[in-house]
């Protein structure tokens, strides 16, 4: 039964509002979104993506929740931390993971269509080079404290 369910999920890209989603060999866990305030025009999403299959790459993101949605990272320039769009996406090695967290790699929402409100969810499409599209619902959690981290394999 599990093998049959896994095949169906791989073909249809499971959409869930829980904290875990599965599509083929890609699993997303610990997802949450936040913004700095109810009036903020930007927000971010953080999640863990694990790959139990062959190497892949997260190449893009999309959401109706904002005018623009991009993959971002933080880099240090002249002693100042700055956010940068990562056009090439993030490598997801075989058996590896991407841990998106505050102060590291993340999904950036610019030009929010509605405020991020505690308890709501934000639709997010993850686009992988090989696995294709995966649609998830990311819970908004404005109270969660940062745990550090960044991109890891």
C-alpha positions, 0 to 999 in steps of 0.5 A: 500500500505504501509503495502505491501511495508513494507512486501516486504522490510522485505523480500528483505532488501532494498538497497538505496543510500539515507540517510535512509533505511528500512528493516522490523522494522529496520530503518537506518538514518543519515549514513555517512563514512569518513577517515582521508585522501585520503592515509588512509588505515582505515575509519569509518561509523557512522549511527543511527539504530532505531527499531520499532519491537521486540528486536534484535542485530546488530551482524556483518558488511561486505563490499567489501570496506575493507579487514576487517570490524568490529563493534568498540567502544571507551573505556578508559584504564588508561586515554587513549581512545582506540578503541576495536572490539565489537565481541558480537555486539550491543543490539537493544532493542524494540523501541530502537536505536543505535546512532553510532558517532565519539568517540563512537560506529562505523563501522571500515573499515581496509585495504581500497580497495580504498580511501574514496572520498567525494561524493562517497558511500560505500556499507555496509551490516548490519547483525542483529540476528533476522532481518537478513541482510540489505544492504545500501550505505553509503555516504562519507562525509569528511567535516562533523564535529563530533556531540559527542554521542555514544551508546544509547538506 
